[in-house]
Amino acid sequence: MKTLLLAFVLYSGIAYGQIGFGISIFAPPPPRVEVIVPQPGPDFYWIDGYWYPVRGRYFRHEGYWSRPVYPGARWIGPRHDGRSYYRGYWEGDRGRVFHEHRWDRDRGRDFGHFGHSARR
């Protein structure tokens, strides 16, 4: 009987488009005040520090200077809408490139990663 009931609920949801899946996470800690160090060059842009989730908890990414992933790209910072977290990314006429934290060890940070697997 339980199997029949579950099958009915799933069928009803699929037939009427009522089933949805998503990942929600609690809001991040409040922003921190940052000291912005001098700009290293005219083509660098300041990326404000932010909190990002990893396996159910938040980690801090301190602010930094970076060159865009390609000329004309602009940074769209991460946000939390009260229910879901949305990653930060670079966006422009060549498409969207999400920041990968493994790039943080690179001297150029985001620069030169256009066309990388992070493009989605």
C-alpha positions in Angstrom: 0.0 0.0 0.0 2.8 2.4 0.9 4.5 1.7 -2.5 1.3 2.4 -4.3 0.8 5.6 -2.4 4.3 6.7 -3.2 3.9 5.9 -6.9 0.7 7.9 -7.0 2.3 11.0 -5.3 5.3 10.8 -7.7 3.1 10.4 -10.7 0.8 13.3 -9.7 3.8 15.5 -9.1 5.4 14.7 -12.4 2.1 15.0 -14.3 1.3 18.5 -12.8 4.9 19.8 -12.5 4.8 20.0 -8.7 8.1 18.3 -7.8 11.2 20.4 -7.5 14.7 19.8 -6.1 17.1 22.3 -4.7 19.8 22.9 -2.1 19.1 25.5 0.5 21.6 26.7 3.1 21.3 29.1 6.0 22.4 32.7 5.6 26.1 33.4 5.9 27.7 35.4 8.7 27.6 39.2 8.4 30.1 40.9 6.1 33.4 42.1 7.5 35.0 45.5 7.2 38.1 45.2 5.1 41.2 47.3 4.5 41.8 47.6 0.8 45.5 47.5 -0.1 46.8 49.7 -2.9 45.8 48.8 -6.4 48.7 46.8 -8.0 48.0 48.2 -11.5 45.4 50.1 -13.6 43.7 46.9 -15.0 43.0 45.4 -11.6 39.6 45.3 -9.9 38.9 45.0 -6.2 36.8 41.9 -5.3 35.1 42.4 -2.0 35.5 39.6 0.6 32.7 37.2 1.0 31.5 34.0 2.7 31.0 30.8 0.7 29.6 27.4 1.7 31.4 24.1 1.7 29.7 21.0 3.0 27.2 22.8 5.1 29.4 25.5 6.7 30.7 28.9 5.6 34.3 29.8 4.9 35.7 33.3 4.4 37.3 34.5 1.2 39.1 37.7 1.9 38.9 40.6 -0.6 41.6 40.8 -3.3 42.7 42.5 -6.4 42.3 40.6 -9.7 42.3 41.2 -13.4 39.1 40.1 -15.1 39.1 36.7 -16.8 38.9 38.4 -20.1 38.7 42.1 -21.2 35.4 43.7 -20.5 34.2 41.1 -18.0 32.7 42.4 -14.8 32.5 40.7 -11.4 29.0 39.8 -10.0 29.5 39.1 -6.3 28.0 36.1 -4.5 24.7 36.5 -2.7 22.2 34.8 -0.5 18.5 35.5 -1.0 17.3 34.3 2.4 17.0 30.7 1.2 19.6 29.8 -1.4 23.3 30.8 -2.0 24.4 31.9 -5.5 28.1 31.9 -6.4 30.1 34.9 -7.6 31.1 35.0 -11.3 32.7 37.1 -14.0 30.3 38.0 -16.8 30.6 39.8 -20.1 30.2 39.4 -23.9 32.2 36.1 -23.9 30.1 34.4 -21.3 30.1 33.6 -17.6 33.0 32.3 -15.6 32.6 31.2 -12.0 35.5 31.8 -9.6 37.2 28.6 -8.5 38.9 28.7 -5.1 41.7 26.5 -6.3 42.9 29.5 -8.4 43.5 31.5 -5.2 47.0 30.1 -5.0 47.8 31.4 -8.5 49.5 34.8 -8.8 47.0 35.9 -11.4 43.9 34.7 -9.5 41.1 34.8 -12.0 43.0 36.3 -15.0 43.5 33.9 -17.9 40.9 31.3 -16.8 38.4 32.1 -19.6 37.5 28.9 -21.4 38.5 26.9 -18.4 36.3 24.1 -17.0 34.7 26.6 -14.6 32.8 28.2 -17.4 29.1 27.2 -17.1 
